[in-house]
Amino acid sequence: MVAARRRYNDSLGEPTAMSTTDLKKIVHSDPEIMGGTPVFVGTRVPVESLFDHLKAGDSIEVFLDGFPSVKREQVLAVLELVEHEILAHA
């Protein structure tokens, strides 16, 4: 299993939130691209495709092989964001 790198608040050692600016570098939604479906920046690959692959049991590597325009860093950043959101509301 590939572990996503977390950003930490140096003074507290706790994960910090990903900023909206960071998210805009990873995920983009535009009515002119895929009808506004959130896609990885610089691609026409819906973010939902990542989750579909993971739910089907595919590895990140299999997903990346199928969508070479998506960067590993983008995938890890999306997973980090989801992780943070889940842990923040637990």
Long-range contacts (C-beta under 8 A, 24 or more apart in sequence): 2-59, 2-60, 2-76, 4-76, 4-77, 4-79, 4-80, 4-83, 5-76, 5-80, 6-80, 6-83, 7-80, 15-84, 15-87, 17-84, 17-88, 18-77, 18-80, 18-81, 18-84, 22-77, 23-81, 26-74, 26-77, 26-78, 26-81, 27-78, 40-67, 40-69, 40-70, 40-71, 40-74, 40-78, 41-74, 42-69, 43-67, 43-69, 43-70, 44-69, 45-69, 45-70, 47-78, 50-75, 50-78
